[in-house]
Amino acid sequence: MAGLTHASPSVETAPVAASAKRRFSPGRDALRRFLRHRLAAASIVVLLLLALSIVLGPFLWRIPINEIDFTARLAPPSWEHPFGTDDLGQDLLARMIYGGRISLAVGFAAMGVALLVGIVVGALAGTAKGPVDAALMWLTDLFLSLPQLPLLLLIIYLFRDFLKGWLGPEGGVFVLIVLVIGGFRWMPVARLVRAQFLSLREKEFVEAARALGASNLRLIVRHILPNALGPVIVAGTIDVAAAIIAESTLSFLGLGFPPDIPTWGRLLFDAKDYLDIAPHWALFAGGAIFLTVIAINFIGDGLRDALDPRKVM
């Protein structure tokens, strides 16, 4: 009888412990906090639909982007042309699909450049002490103080033709815009990573790994950096939105991709002279930029709430 009484709690303890472990999983809790942010959850759906339409659109809507039809010039939206046509009779839906691939590719590629440079600089500054930290922060403050838009325009104006001849008209401009936009977006990431490293490098788990003989590189890669990535991911979403806006601004000013490559910013630039007679042209291009940027910003807000350590139970 005593044996039965003793065995009963041990049988019940295992499921309860497993249930508690599942209940308090950090990943599950973060996902639950993210989904609780309704605008972020809805924005994920919107962004996925945009991405699917951009990827699958060329297979479903086979009108060439450069097919000219003067008989349908500046036609309003219809069944034949759901987004209408431009001043050359080119189908705007086909051009929007093609331009979306470039705009999103520029956004995510520029984010990658900004995160890479920012993480390296921030990690070095947060790990090193004295002159190295001071020099890297001085460099970061210097870049933050520069007027970014004039420098963007100047650098693209100076090097655009060179890279066009080297990598082609589309590839050269793409690489240049990605490098320039990413090169002016790494500073907030670097400051954020440095602050995280300064906070984490004195924690008990880092001291324990150091006492066990872990090298500085192992401490950074295996212990400090993974715990610092939450705020960096949030900053990365902001960089995607900022890069899309920067590319659209450059294209709108005529310093982006060539006229035959229809990015969303280029479509908006071409539509500015026909706002009174063909408002659909600017409406769809501007709406795509607005919807993408606001969806990414809401996703960033949701990730910030989900990855905030103060909200971990």
C-alpha positions in Angstrom: 0.0 0.0 0.0 2.9 2.3 0.9 4.5 1.4 -2.5 1.4 2.4 -4.4 1.2 5.7 -2.5 4.8 6.4 -3.2 4.6 5.6 -7.0 1.6 7.6 -7.8 3.2 11.1 -7.6 6.1 10.1 -9.7 3.8 8.9 -12.5 1.9 12.1 -12.5 4.9 14.4 -12.2 6.4 13.6 -15.6 3.4 14.8 -17.7 3.0 17.9 -15.5 6.7 18.8 -16.0 6.5 18.2 -19.7 3.3 20.2 -19.9 5.0 23.1 -18.0 8.0 22.9 -20.2 5.9 23.2 -23.3 3.8 26.0 -21.7 6.8 28.1 -20.9 8.8 27.5 -24.1 10.5 30.9 -25.0 9.7 30.4 -28.7 6.0 29.6 -28.0 5.7 32.6 -25.7 7.4 34.9 -28.2 5.1 33.7 -31.0 2.0 34.1 -28.8 3.0 37.7 -27.9 3.6 38.4 -31.6 0.2 37.0 -32.7 -1.4 39.1 -29.9 -0.3 42.1 -31.9 -3.2 42.1 -34.4 -1.7 44.6 -36.8 1.6 42.7 -36.9 -0.2 39.4 -37.6 -2.3 41.0 -40.3 0.8 42.7 -41.8 2.5 39.3 -42.0 -0.4 38.1 -44.1 -0.3 41.2 -46.3 3.4 40.9 -46.9 3.2 37.2 -47.7 0.4 38.0 -50.2 2.6 40.7 -51.8 5.5 38.4 -52.0 3.5 35.6 -53.5 2.0 37.9 -56.1 5.4 39.2 -57.0 6.9 35.6 -57.3 3.9 33.9 -59.0 2.6 36.9 -60.9 4.9 36.5 -64.0 3.5 32.9 -64.4 -0.1 34.0 -64.1 0.0 37.4 -65.8 2.1 36.9 -69.0 1.8 40.3 -70.6 5.4 41.6 -71.3 6.4 44.6 -69.3 7.6 46.5 -72.4 4.7 45.7 -74.7 3.6 49.0 -76.2 0.0 49.5 -77.3 -0.8 53.2 -78.2 -4.5 52.3 -78.7 -4.7 51.6 -75.0 -2.7 54.6 -73.9 -3.5 55.8 -70.3 -6.4 53.4 -70.1 -8.1 53.2 -66.7 -8.3 49.9 -64.8 -10.4 47.3 -66.7 -10.7 43.5 -67.0 -8.0 43.6 -69.7 -5.7 45.8 -67.7 -6.6 45.6 -64.0 -4.2 48.4 -63.0 -4.7 50.4 -66.2 -1.9 51.4 -68.6 0.8 54.1 -68.8 1.5 56.7 -71.4 2.9 54.1 -73.8 0.0 51.7 -73.3 2.1 49.3 -71.3 0.3 47.1 -68.8 0.8 48.5 -65.3 0.0 45.3 -63.5 2.9 43.5 -65.3 5.2 46.4 -64.5 4.1 46.5 -60.9 4.9 42.8 -60.5 8.3 43.2 -62.0 9.1 46.4 -60.1 8.0 44.7 -56.8 10.7 42.1 -57.2 13.4 44.8 -57.5 12.0 47.0 -54.7 11.8 44.2 -52.2 15.2 42.8 -53.3 16.8 46.2 -52.7 15.1 46.5 -49.3 16.2 43.1 -48.0 19.7 43.2 -49.6 20.4 46.7 -48.2 19.2 45.4 -44.8 21.7 42.6 -45.0 24.5 45.0 -45.7 23.5 47.3 -42.9 23.1 44.4 -40.4 26.5 42.8 -41.4 28.4 46.1 -41.0 26.5 47.2 -37.9 26.9 43.9 -36.1 30.7 43.7 -36.9 31.3 47.3 -35.8 29.1 47.0 -32.7 30.5 43.7 -31.6 34.1 45.0 -32.0 33.3 48.2 -30.1 31.4 46.3 -27.4 34.1 43.7 -26.9 37.2 45.9 -27.1 38.0 48.6 -24.6 39.7 51.9 -24.7 41.0 53.3 -28.0 39.3 50.7 -30.3 35.9 51.4 -28.8 36.4 55.1 -28.9 37.6 55.1 -32.5 34.7 52.9 -33.7 32.1 55.1 -31.9 33.8 58.2 -33.3 33.4 56.7 -36.8 29.8 55.8 -36.2 29.0 59.3 -34.9 30.8 60.7 -38.0 28.6 58.7 -40.4 25.5 59.7 -38.4 26.3 63.4 -38.7 26.6 63.2 -42.5 23.7 64.5 -44.7 22.6 61.2 -46.1 20.4 62.1 -49.0 22.8 64.5 -50.7 25.6 62.0 -50.3 23.4 59.2 -51.7 22.7 61.3 -54.8 26.3 62.3 -55.2 27.7 58.8 -54.9 25.2 57.3 -57.3 25.7 60.1 -59.8 29.5 59.6 -59.7 29.7 55.7 -59.9 26.5 54.8 -61.7 28.0 54.7 -65.2 31.1 52.8 -64.1 29.1 50.0 -62.5 26.6 49.9 -65.4 29.5 49.2 -67.8 30.9 46.6 -65.4 27.8 44.7 -64.3 25.2 45.8 -66.8 22.5 48.5 -66.5 20.3 46.6 -64.1 23.0 44.7 -62.1 25.3 47.7 -61.7 22.6 50.0 -60.5 21.2 47.3 -58.1 24.6 46.7 -56.5 25.4 50.4 -56.2 22.0 51.3 -54.7 22.2 48.3 -52.2 25.8 49.2 -51.1 25.1 52.9 -50.8 21.8 52.5 -48.9 23.1 49.8 -46.7 26.3 51.8 -46.1 24.3 54.6 -44.6 22.0 52.4 -42.4 24.5 50.5 -40.3 25.2 53.1 -37.7 22.0 52.6 -35.5 22.6 48.9 -35.6 26.2 49.3 -34.5 25.2 51.4 -31.5 22.4 49.0 -30.6 24.8 46.0 -30.8 27.5 47.8 -28.8 25.0 48.6 -26.0 23.8 44.9 -25.9 27.4 43.7 -25.8 28.3 46.1 -23.0 25.3 44.8 -21.0 25.9 41.1 -21.7 29.6 40.7 -21.4 29.4 41.0 -17.6 26.6 38.5 -17.2 27.2 35.3 -15.2 27.0 32.9 -18.2 29.6 34.9 -20.1 31.9 34.9 -17.0 31.4 31.2 -16.6 32.3 30.5 -20.3 35.4 32.8 -19.9 36.5 30.9 -16.8 36.2 27.6 -18.7 38.7 28.9 -21.2 36.4 30.1 -24.1 38.2 32.3 -26.6 36.9 35.9 -27.3 35.6 34.7 -30.7 33.7 31.8 -29.1 32.3 34.1 -26.4 31.0 36.5 -29.1 29.6 34.0 -31.5 28.2 31.4 -29.1 27.2 33.3 -26.0 26.9 37.1 -26.5 25.7 37.6 -30.1 22.7 35.1 -29.9 21.4 36.9 -26.9 21.8 40.3 -28.5 19.9 39.5 -31.8 16.4 40.3 -30.6 16.7 44.1 -30.9 18.8 43.7 -34.0 16.1 41.8 -35.8 13.6 44.6 -34.9 16.1 47.2 -36.3 16.5 45.1 -39.4 12.8 45.3 -40.2 13.1 49.1 -39.9 16.0 49.0 -42.3 14.0 47.1 -44.9 11.3 49.8 -44.9 13.9 52.6 -45.0 15.7 51.0 -47.9 12.5 50.6 -49.9 11.7 54.3 -49.3 15.3 55.3 -50.2 15.2 53.4 -53.5 11.9 54.8 -54.4 13.2 58.3 -53.6 16.2 57.8 -55.8 14.1 56.5 -58.6 11.6 59.3 -58.2 14.5 61.8 -58.5 15.7 60.1 -61.7 18.9 58.6 -60.2 17.7 55.0 -59.7 17.2 52.3 -62.2 17.0 53.1 -65.9 13.6 54.1 -67.4 13.0 50.6 -68.9 13.3 48.9 -65.5 10.0 49.7 -63.8 10.6 49.8 -60.0 7.8 51.2 -57.9 9.7 54.5 -57.4 10.3 54.7 -61.2 6.6 54.2 -61.9 5.7 56.9 -59.4 8.3 59.2 -61.1 6.8 58.6 -64.6 3.3 59.1 -63.3 3.8 62.6 -61.9 3.1 64.3 -65.2 -0.3 62.5 -65.6 -1.9 62.9 -62.2 -4.8 64.8 -63.6 -5.7 62.5 -66.4 -4.4 59.1 -65.2 -4.4 59.1 -61.4 -4.5 55.3 -61.3 -0.9 55.2 -62.4 0.4 57.0 -59.4 -2.2 55.5 -57.1 -1.2 51.9 -57.6 2.6 52.6 -57.5 2.3 54.8 -54.4 -0.1 52.4 -52.7 2.3 49.5 -53.2 5.1 51.4 -51.5 2.8 52.6 -48.7 1.3 49.2 -48.0 4.7 47.4 -48.0 6.4 50.0 -45.8 3.6 50.2 -43.2 3.3 46.4 -43.1 7.0 46.0 -42.4 6.8 48.7 -39.7 3.9 46.9 -38.0 5.8 43.6 -38.2 8.8 45.4 -36.5 6.4 46.6 -33.8 5.2 43.1 -33.2 8.7 41.6 -33.1 9.7 44.3 -30.6 6.8 43.2 -28.3 7.5 39.5 -28.8 11.3 39.8 -28.2 11.1 42.2 -25.3 12.7 40.4 -22.3 10.7 42.5 -19.9 7.5 40.7 -21.2 8.9 37.2 -20.7 7.0 35.5 -17.9 
